[in-house]
Amino acid sequence: MFFKRRLTHCTDEELMQKIQQGSEAALTEIYQRYSIPLLRYFTRMLWHDADAGQDFLQDLFLKVIDNPGRFDATRKFSTWIYSVAHNMCKNEYRRKENKESIVIPIERSSSDVSNLIDERDFKSRLDFLLETLDEESKSLFLLRYEQEFDLARISDILGIPVGTIKSRLFYLRKGLSKELGEYKTILKEG
């Protein structure tokens, strides 16, 4: 065949049907759509370890290749793939649960930091704070503010009611805003 049919017009769910029928082109298309945001998600969830993020991304797509029938066609593909990614991270947290975590406190300067702080310092402090969160809170934050998923989608991914998501986001924002008060930053409500 001289011209390959492009699959960019297909929905994710249609691509998964094609993957179940053995289409490599459909797998390539799904990978192109999801590899970068999933890599970012894994890397952030796994202590900013880019190598671990890459390994988990590869493992996730191996699961898709080895057993595409596990996809629940009644669900939205993006919700399903992020649920699988979330569960992989949850399992990794459990695996490392027995290891002692070390938290290094950041000293606050008594000088007028508001004129000296730049966006990089803020991001560094936020990253530090995210590392101190439990796995579920960290995942909730990343899904809402980095992936920009709506509450219903996060509810489907985490298996938590929307009302609980709203409540947890409220307290998470409140806690982070308190810790980041020196930056005069308020996380927008979601």
N, C-alpha and C positions, 0 to 999 in steps of 0.2 A: 504494500500500500504506500503510495507516494505522499499522501497527506493524512496526518493523524487528526482525528476529530478532537477538538478542544473541549474540555469538560468544565470550563470556567462558568458556564451558564447553569450547571447542575447545582441543586441544593446539597447541603452536607448529607442529608438523609438519602438522597438519590445516589450520591457517591458511595455511601456505605453499602447500598444494595449492589452496586457494581463491584465493590471490593469483595463482597460475599460471593460474587460470581467469578472472582479471580482477576479482575481488572487492575493491572499495575498502574495504568494511567490515572485511575481514580484514586489509588493510594497516594500517588505523587501529588495530585491536586489537594487532597486532604492534608498531606504533610506540609505543602506550601502554605496553606491557609492557617494552620495551627502551630507549626513548629516554633516560630519566634515568640508568640505570646505564652505558650506553654513552657518554653525554655526559661523565659523571664520569671514565670510563676514558680517553677521548680527551684531555680537559683535563689530566689528570695526566700522561699519556704525552707530551703536546706542550707541555712546559715551563710548565704552568699557564696556558696561553693559552686563555681561555674562548672567544674569537672563533674561534681555530683549531679548538677542540673542537667548536663548533657547526657550522663549515664541514665538518669531517670527518664528523660525524653526518649532516648533510644529504647529503653525497656517498655515504655508506654506504647510506642509504635510497633514494637515486636509483639505485644499483646494483641494489637489490632490486626496485625498480619497473621499471627498464629491462630486466632480465634475470632474472626470478624462477626460470627454469629452471636457473640455475647452482647452486641449492641442491641438495645431494646428499641425497636422501631417505633414504639409508642411515645418515646421521649425525643426531645430535641437533641441532636448530636452534640452540640457544644456543651449542653448541660451534662450529658452522659460522659464526655471525655474529661471534663473538669472534675466530675465526681470520681472517676477512676484516678485522676492525678491527685486529688485530695486524699483519697484512701491510700495511695502509695506513700504520700508524705506522712500520713497518720501512722502507717506501719513503721516507717523509718523513725519517727519520734518514739514510738513504743520500743523499738529495737535499741535505741540509744538512751532510753529512760534511766537505766541503771548507772550511766556515766555521770559523773559530777560536773555540773556546769559552773563556770567561773564568770562572775559578773564584776567588771571593773567599773567603779563609779567614775563619772565625769565630774570634775570639779567646776563649780561655777565661779566665774570671775566677779569680783566686787566692782570692777570698773564699769563704765557705761558701755555694755556689750551691744546695745541696740545699734550703735553706729559702726561697730566692727564686724558684726555677723553678716555673712553673705549666704547665698543659697546653698553653697556646698557645705557649710557648717551645719545649717539646718537639716539638710538631707543626711549628713553623717549622724547627727543626734537622733533623728527619726529612725534611721536604720538601727542604731544601737538600741533604742527603745523597742523596736519591733522584735529584736532578738530576745528581749526579756519576756515577751508575751508567751502565753501558752499557745500550743499549736493551733487550736481552733480560733482564737482571737486573731492570731497572725494571718491565718487563712481568710478569715472574715474581712480583715482590713485590706488585704491584697486583692481579693475578689471585687470588693466595692470600689476602692480608690485607685487601684492600678489597672485592673481589668475593666473597671467601670460597668460591672454587671448590675442589673436592677435587683431589687430585693426578692422578687419572686424566683428569679433564676438562682440566686444565692441560696434561697430556701430549698430549692430542688437539689442543688449540689451538695449542701451540707446535711440535708434531711432534718432541718429545723424549721418550725413554723415562722411565718413572716413577722408576726408580732414579737417573737423572741429575737429575731434578727434585728428588728428596729430597736428593741431595748438594749441589746448587747452593743450595737453600734453607738447608741447614745452614750452609754457608760464608757465605751472605748474612746470615743471622741473626747469626752469629758476628762478622762484620765490622761490622755495624750496632750490635750490642750493645757492641762495643769503642768505637766512635765516640760512642755515646750513654751511655757508662758513668757520666758525671757525673749523669745523670738516674736512675740506679739502676733502669733499665728493662731487662727481658729480654723479647725477642719470643718468644711461645709457639711451641713446636714444632708443625709442621703435619703 
